[in-house]
Amino acid sequence: MVNGYIIFAIVAVIIVAAFAALYFFGRKLEKRNADQQQQLAAAAQNVSMLVIDKKRLKLKDAGLPAIVYEQTPWYLRRSKLPIVKAKIGPKVMSLICDEKIFELVPVKKEVKAVVSGLYITSVKGVRGPLEVPQKKKKFLGRMAEKFSKKSK
């Protein structure tokens, strides 16, 4: 019985230490994220652009400058990013889009975007508001809708 208490105490100490380490690591990441957001806001520019295409592509296939690929950490190089190909003035450029607004970006339409370097942080429609795409309903939502139609 004494061995059980000792094992329980050791496991409890390890769990508390893990939670403490995660807490301090999370705080450090939050500070780093806040600094990066501040830098993005400082370098932001309003740009009018014609969106040609948008896709989720690997970093190597996206058509971004080589230095972007070289500065990316090795564990993120194979991940897919939301890439928007747009015509800004006379140039056609590939830009990285924010995950939050990727679905809002209309294809083959002109938008006003806030761009920070190669990163699109927000978009607005030039001629009226942007269409919000409908989200796909999940399985339970579809079943509830079918059930409500049949019950009426």
MIGU-830626 format. One line per field, with one value per residue: x, y, z of N, C-alpha, C in turn; residue number from 1. Coordinates in nm, 2 decimals. Layout:
n.X c(X,...);
n.Y c(Y,...);
n.Z c(Z,...);
ca.X c(X,...);
ca.Y c(Y,...);
ca.Z c(Z,...);
c.X c(X,...);
c.Y c(Y,...);
c.Z c(Z,...);
k c(NUM,...);
# end
This chain:
n.X c(0.08,0.20,0.38,0.20,0.11,0.35,0.41,0.18,0.23,0.47,0.38,0.19,0.35,0.50,0.30,0.21,0.45,0.46,0.23,0.30,0.53,0.41,0.24,0.42,0.56,0.35,0.28,0.51,0.49,0.26,0.34,0.53,0.37,0.21,0.40,0.47,0.22,0.21,0.42,0.33,0.11,0.24,0.37,0.17,-0.02,-0.26,-0.41,-0.52,-0.64,-0.67,-0.80,-0.68,-0.66,-0.70,-0.56,-0.48,-0.15,0.17,0.46,0.68,0.57,0.43,0.52,0.64,0.90,1.24,1.38,1.19,1.12,1.36,1.39,1.19,1.11,1.22,1.03,0.79,0.80,0.67,0.41,0.07,-0.02,-0.25,-0.27,-0.28,-0.32,-0.27,-0.33,-0.16,-0.16,0.05,0.18,0.17,0.13,0.21,0.07,0.06,-0.22,-0.42,-0.55,-0.80,-0.94,-0.93,-1.14,-1.32,-1.21,-1.28,-1.28,-1.15,-1.23,-1.23,-1.07,-1.01,-0.73,-0.56,-0.22,0.07,0.38,0.43,0.19,-0.15,-0.38,-0.64,-0.95,-1.16,-1.46,-1.45,-1.66,-1.92,-2.03,-1.85,-1.93,-2.03,-1.93,-2.13,-2.12,-2.04,-2.28,-2.27,-2.29,-2.49,-2.63,-2.74,-2.91,-3.08,-3.21,-3.34,-3.51,-3.67,-3.80,-3.95,-4.12,-4.29);
n.Y c(-0.12,0.12,0.15,0.22,0.48,0.62,0.59,0.72,0.98,1.05,1.05,1.25,1.48,1.49,1.54,1.79,1.94,1.92,2.07,2.32,2.38,2.39,2.61,2.83,2.81,2.86,3.12,3.25,3.21,3.35,3.62,3.64,3.61,3.84,4.04,3.99,4.04,4.31,4.40,4.33,4.50,4.74,4.75,4.74,4.80,4.96,4.82,4.80,4.53,4.27,3.97,3.67,3.39,3.15,2.92,2.63,2.56,2.39,2.53,2.53,2.50,2.73,2.96,3.17,3.40,3.27,3.32,3.32,3.05,2.96,3.08,2.97,2.75,2.40,2.22,2.33,2.34,2.16,2.20,2.30,2.61,2.89,3.04,3.33,3.44,3.73,4.04,4.32,4.64,4.66,4.42,4.06,3.88,3.63,3.58,3.53,3.43,3.52,3.27,3.31,3.48,3.36,3.22,3.43,3.57,3.67,3.51,3.62,3.89,4.24,4.37,4.55,4.53,4.48,4.46,4.32,4.32,4.01,3.92,3.88,4.05,4.14,4.18,4.38,4.45,4.62,4.71,4.72,4.49,4.19,3.85,3.62,3.29,3.00,2.77,2.43,2.19,1.99,1.63,1.58,1.81,1.81,1.58,1.66,1.87,1.73,1.57,1.77,1.87,1.65,1.62,1.83);
n.Z c(0.00,0.07,-0.14,-0.35,-0.27,-0.29,-0.57,-0.67,-0.57,-0.70,-0.97,-0.96,-0.90,-1.13,-1.32,-1.23,-1.27,-1.55,-1.63,-1.52,-1.68,-1.93,-1.90,-1.86,-2.10,-2.28,-2.21,-2.30,-2.57,-2.63,-2.58,-2.78,-3.01,-2.98,-3.02,-3.29,-3.42,-3.37,-3.52,-3.78,-3.80,-3.80,-4.04,-4.23,-4.53,-4.73,-5.01,-5.35,-5.53,-5.78,-5.75,-5.87,-5.84,-5.58,-5.35,-5.16,-5.10,-5.10,-4.96,-5.12,-5.38,-5.41,-5.55,-5.42,-5.32,-5.31,-5.07,-4.87,-4.85,-4.76,-4.51,-4.36,-4.09,-4.07,-4.01,-4.09,-4.36,-4.54,-4.50,-4.59,-4.72,-4.72,-5.02,-5.23,-5.55,-5.70,-5.89,-5.86,-5.93,-6.21,-6.17,-6.12,-5.83,-5.58,-5.28,-4.92,-4.74,-4.46,-4.24,-4.12,-4.30,-4.55,-4.67,-4.72,-4.93,-5.25,-5.57,-5.88,-5.86,-5.77,-5.48,-5.18,-4.99,-4.68,-4.67,-4.55,-4.62,-4.77,-4.68,-4.64,-4.44,-4.41,-4.59,-4.80,-4.98,-5.30,-5.45,-5.28,-5.01,-4.92,-5.01,-4.78,-4.74,-4.72,-4.46,-4.45,-4.34,-4.06,-3.99,-3.78,-3.79,-4.05,-4.02,-3.82,-3.96,-4.17,-4.01,-3.89,-4.12,-4.20,-3.98,-4.00);
ca.X c(0.00,0.29,0.43,0.10,0.11,0.47,0.39,0.08,0.29,0.56,0.30,0.13,0.46,0.53,0.19,0.21,0.56,0.43,0.14,0.37,0.61,0.32,0.19,0.52,0.58,0.23,0.29,0.62,0.44,0.16,0.42,0.60,0.26,0.17,0.51,0.46,0.10,0.24,0.51,0.25,0.03,0.32,0.41,0.05,-0.05,-0.39,-0.38,-0.63,-0.59,-0.76,-0.77,-0.69,-0.68,-0.67,-0.55,-0.39,-0.04,0.29,0.54,0.77,0.50,0.35,0.57,0.69,1.05,1.32,1.42,1.08,1.14,1.49,1.38,1.09,1.16,1.22,0.91,0.68,0.82,0.58,0.27,0.01,-0.06,-0.35,-0.20,-0.37,-0.25,-0.34,-0.27,-0.15,-0.10,0.09,0.24,0.10,0.21,0.16,0.07,0.01,-0.34,-0.45,-0.65,-0.93,-1.01,-0.91,-1.27,-1.39,-1.15,-1.35,-1.19,-1.18,-1.30,-1.13,-1.08,-0.91,-0.68,-0.45,-0.11,0.19,0.49,0.36,0.09,-0.28,-0.44,-0.78,-1.00,-1.29,-1.50,-1.44,-1.80,-2.01,-1.97,-1.81,-2.02,-1.98,-1.97,-2.21,-2.04,-2.10,-2.35,-2.22,-2.38,-2.60,-2.71,-2.82,-3.01,-3.18,-3.29,-3.43,-3.61,-3.76,-3.88,-4.05,-4.22,-4.38);
ca.Y c(0.00,0.23,0.17,0.29,0.62,0.67,0.60,0.83,1.11,1.08,1.08,1.38,1.58,1.50,1.61,1.94,2.00,1.94,2.18,2.44,2.40,2.43,2.74,2.93,2.81,2.93,3.27,3.30,3.21,3.46,3.74,3.64,3.64,3.98,4.12,3.97,4.11,4.45,4.43,4.32,4.62,4.86,4.74,4.72,4.90,4.93,4.79,4.75,4.41,4.18,3.83,3.58,3.26,3.12,2.77,2.58,2.50,2.38,2.65,2.52,2.51,2.85,3.07,3.27,3.42,3.17,3.35,3.28,2.91,2.93,3.13,2.89,2.63,2.28,2.14,2.39,2.36,2.07,2.23,2.38,2.75,2.96,3.13,3.41,3.50,3.86,4.14,4.44,4.73,4.58,4.29,3.95,3.83,3.53,3.63,3.44,3.49,3.48,3.16,3.36,3.55,3.29,3.19,3.55,3.63,3.63,3.49,3.70,4.02,4.34,4.39,4.63,4.44,4.53,4.37,4.35,4.24,3.91,3.86,3.96,4.04,4.16,4.22,4.45,4.46,4.75,4.75,4.65,4.39,4.05,3.74,3.52,3.16,2.92,2.66,2.30,2.14,1.86,1.52,1.59,1.93,1.76,1.49,1.74,1.94,1.63,1.53,1.88,1.88,1.54,1.63,1.94);
ca.Z c(0.00,0.07,-0.28,-0.42,-0.24,-0.35,-0.71,-0.69,-0.54,-0.81,-1.09,-0.93,-0.91,-1.28,-1.39,-1.19,-1.34,-1.69,-1.64,-1.50,-1.80,-2.04,-1.86,-1.89,-2.24,-2.35,-2.19,-2.38,-2.71,-2.64,-2.59,-2.91,-3.10,-2.97,-3.09,-3.43,-3.46,-3.37,-3.64,-3.89,-3.80,-3.83,-4.18,-4.31,-4.63,-4.80,-5.15,-5.43,-5.60,-5.85,-5.71,-5.99,-5.79,-5.44,-5.33,-5.05,-5.17,-5.02,-4.96,-5.24,-5.50,-5.41,-5.63,-5.34,-5.33,-5.25,-4.93,-4.78,-4.82,-4.68,-4.37,-4.29,-4.02,-4.15,-3.98,-4.16,-4.51,-4.61,-4.47,-4.70,-4.68,-4.81,-5.12,-5.31,-5.66,-5.73,-5.97,-5.78,-6.03,-6.33,-6.13,-6.06,-5.72,-5.49,-5.14,-4.82,-4.68,-4.32,-4.23,-4.09,-4.41,-4.67,-4.73,-4.76,-5.05,-5.37,-5.69,-6.00,-5.82,-5.71,-5.34,-5.11,-4.89,-4.60,-4.69,-4.47,-4.69,-4.85,-4.60,-4.65,-4.31,-4.41,-4.72,-4.81,-5.12,-5.36,-5.49,-5.19,-4.92,-4.97,-4.98,-4.68,-4.79,-4.63,-4.40,-4.47,-4.22,-4.01,-4.00,-3.69,-3.84,-4.16,-3.97,-3.75,-4.06,-4.23,-3.91,-3.88,-4.24,-4.20,-3.87,-4.03);
c.X c(0.09,0.35,0.33,0.10,0.24,0.46,0.29,0.15,0.39,0.49,0.24,0.23,0.49,0.43,0.19,0.33,0.53,0.34,0.21,0.46,0.52,0.27,0.29,0.56,0.47,0.24,0.40,0.57,0.34,0.23,0.48,0.49,0.22,0.27,0.49,0.33,0.13,0.33,0.43,0.16,0.11,0.36,0.29,0.03,-0.19,-0.36,-0.50,-0.58,-0.70,-0.72,-0.79,-0.72,-0.64,-0.67,-0.47,-0.27,0.08,0.38,0.63,0.70,0.42,0.39,0.61,0.85,1.13,1.36,1.31,1.09,1.26,1.47,1.27,1.15,1.14,1.08,0.78,0.69,0.72,0.44,0.21,-0.04,-0.17,-0.28,-0.30,-0.28,-0.33,-0.26,-0.28,-0.08,-0.07,0.15,0.15,0.19,0.14,0.18,0.01,-0.11,-0.36,-0.56,-0.79,-1.01,-1.00,-1.04,-1.35,-1.33,-1.22,-1.25,-1.24,-1.26,-1.19,-1.17,-0.98,-0.86,-0.57,-0.34,0.01,0.30,0.42,0.24,-0.04,-0.35,-0.59,-0.82,-1.14,-1.33,-1.49,-1.58,-1.90,-1.95,-1.93,-1.91,-1.96,-2.03,-2.04,-2.12,-2.12,-2.16,-2.29,-2.33,-2.51,-2.69,-2.80,-2.93,-3.12,-3.27,-3.39,-3.54,-3.72,-3.85,-3.99,-4.16,-4.32,-4.47);
c.Y c(0.13,0.26,0.24,0.44,0.69,0.69,0.71,0.97,1.15,1.12,1.22,1.49,1.60,1.57,1.76,2.01,2.02,2.05,2.31,2.48,2.45,2.57,2.85,2.93,2.88,3.08,3.33,3.31,3.32,3.59,3.75,3.67,3.78,4.07,4.11,4.04,4.26,4.49,4.42,4.45,4.74,4.86,4.73,4.84,4.86,4.93,4.75,4.64,4.34,4.04,3.74,3.44,3.24,2.97,2.75,2.51,2.48,2.50,2.65,2.54,2.65,2.96,3.19,3.29,3.31,3.19,3.32,3.14,2.88,2.98,3.05,2.77,2.50,2.21,2.21,2.39,2.27,2.10,2.31,2.51,2.80,3.06,3.20,3.46,3.62,3.95,4.27,4.54,4.64,4.44,4.19,3.89,3.72,3.58,3.52,3.51,3.44,3.37,3.21,3.42,3.48,3.26,3.31,3.61,3.58,3.61,3.57,3.83,4.11,4.36,4.49,4.55,4.52,4.42,4.42,4.26,4.14,3.85,3.94,3.94,4.06,4.21,4.29,4.45,4.60,4.80,4.67,4.55,4.26,3.95,3.65,3.38,3.08,2.80,2.53,2.25,2.01,1.76,1.54,1.71,1.89,1.67,1.56,1.82,1.85,1.59,1.64,1.90,1.77,1.56,1.74,1.88);
c.Z c(0.00,-0.06,-0.36,-0.40,-0.30,-0.50,-0.74,-0.67,-0.65,-0.94,-1.07,-0.95,-1.06,-1.35,-1.36,-1.26,-1.48,-1.71,-1.62,-1.62,-1.91,-2.02,-1.90,-2.04,-2.32,-2.33,-2.28,-2.53,-2.73,-2.65,-2.73,-3.02,-3.10,-3.04,-3.24,-3.49,-3.47,-3.49,-3.77,-3.91,-3.84,-3.98,-4.28,-4.41,-4.69,-4.95,-5.22,-5.52,-5.67,-5.82,-5.83,-5.94,-5.64,-5.42,-5.20,-5.11,-5.07,-5.05,-5.09,-5.37,-5.51,-5.50,-5.55,-5.36,-5.26,-5.10,-4.83,-4.75,-4.74,-4.54,-4.29,-4.22,-4.09,-4.12,-4.04,-4.31,-4.59,-4.59,-4.58,-4.64,-4.77,-4.89,-5.21,-5.42,-5.70,-5.82,-5.89,-5.88,-6.15,-6.29,-6.08,-5.95,-5.65,-5.35,-5.05,-4.75,-4.54,-4.32,-4.21,-4.20,-4.54,-4.74,-4.78,-4.89,-5.17,-5.49,-5.81,-5.97,-5.77,-5.57,-5.29,-5.00,-4.81,-4.61,-4.61,-4.53,-4.79,-4.78,-4.60,-4.51,-4.31,-4.56,-4.71,-4.96,-5.17,-5.39,-5.40,-5.10,-4.98,-4.93,-4.88,-4.72,-4.68,-4.58,-4.43,-4.33,-4.19,-4.01,-3.91,-3.74,-3.96,-4.12,-3.90,-3.85,-4.13,-4.14,-3.90,-4.00,-4.24,-4.09,-3.91,-4.13);
k c(1,2,3,4,5,6,7,8,9,10,11,12,13,14,15,16,17,18,19,20,21,22,23,24,25,26,27,28,29,30,31,32,33,34,35,36,37,38,39,40,41,42,43,44,45,46,47,48,49,50,51,52,53,54,55,56,57,58,59,60,61,62,63,64,65,66,67,68,69,70,71,72,73,74,75,76,77,78,79,80,81,82,83,84,85,86,87,88,89,90,91,92,93,94,95,96,97,98,99,100,101,102,103,104,105,106,107,108,109,110,111,112,113,114,115,116,117,118,119,120,121,122,123,124,125,126,127,128,129,130,131,132,133,134,135,136,137,138,139,140,141,142,143,144,145,146,147,148,149,150,151,152);
# end
